[in-house]
Amino acid sequence: MQPDATVVVARQNLIWFSAAGLFMVAMMVLTIVTISYMVPVAIPDAGQEQRQICDRVFKDFMATENLVDLERAKFIIDRLNCSVARRLKRQEGE
């Protein structure tokens, strides 16, 4: 007796979907490993860069001569969450 056509097709589909599923899982693992390896390399120390920007904006804030520059510096300090008190203490120590 020959097997029913649907059984043959189901077996072929099972083999095909198993291979495709295994390939997708392998590619997902490869992608996750690649991303986890590249993230520390691709993203420099953002904290150091933000501190430098905050220091520069704070110096501009303290040396402003007009209202427009003062408001601009206040806006940037607020958006970057720069600690004005910490920078004042550091400036007093210099």
C-alpha positions in Angstrom: 0.0 0.0 0.0 1.2 3.4 -0.9 1.1 6.2 1.7 -1.5 8.9 1.4 -0.3 12.0 -0.5 -1.0 14.2 2.5 1.3 12.1 4.7 4.1 12.4 2.3 3.6 16.2 2.0 3.4 16.5 5.8 6.6 14.6 6.2 8.4 16.8 3.6 7.0 20.0 5.2 8.1 18.8 8.7 11.6 18.3 7.4 11.6 21.6 5.6 10.2 23.6 8.6 12.6 21.9 10.9 15.6 22.9 8.8 14.2 26.4 8.4 13.5 26.7 12.1 17.0 25.5 13.0 18.5 28.0 10.5 16.4 30.9 12.0 17.5 30.0 15.5 21.1 29.8 14.5 20.9 33.2 12.8 19.2 34.7 15.8 21.9 33.4 18.1 24.6 34.7 15.7 22.9 38.1 15.6 22.7 38.4 19.4 26.3 37.3 19.9 27.4 39.8 17.2 25.4 42.7 18.8 26.6 41.9 22.3 30.2 41.8 21.1 29.9 45.1 19.1 27.9 47.2 21.5 30.8 48.0 23.9 33.1 48.6 20.9 30.7 50.8 18.9 29.5 53.0 21.8 32.2 55.0 23.5 32.0 56.1 27.1 28.9 58.3 26.8 29.3 59.4 30.4 32.7 61.0 29.8 31.4 62.8 26.7 28.4 64.0 28.6 30.6 65.3 31.4 32.7 67.2 28.9 29.6 68.8 27.3 28.2 69.6 30.7 31.4 71.3 31.8 31.6 73.3 28.6 27.9 74.4 28.9 28.4 75.3 32.6 31.3 77.5 31.7 29.2 79.2 29.1 26.4 79.5 31.6 28.7 81.2 34.1 30.2 83.5 31.5 27.0 84.6 29.7 26.5 88.3 28.9 23.0 88.3 27.5 19.7 86.7 28.2 19.6 84.5 25.0 22.9 82.7 25.9 21.7 82.3 29.5 18.4 80.6 28.4 20.2 78.4 25.9 22.7 77.2 28.6 19.9 76.6 31.1 18.0 74.6 28.5 21.0 72.4 27.7 21.9 71.9 31.4 18.3 70.9 32.1 18.0 68.5 29.2 21.4 66.8 29.9 20.6 66.6 33.6 23.9 68.3 34.5 24.5 68.8 38.1 25.1 72.5 38.6 25.9 72.1 42.3 28.6 69.6 41.7 30.2 71.8 39.1 30.1 74.8 41.5 31.9 72.8 44.1 34.5 71.7 41.6 34.9 75.3 40.5 35.3 76.5 44.1 38.1 74.0 44.6 40.1 75.2 41.7 
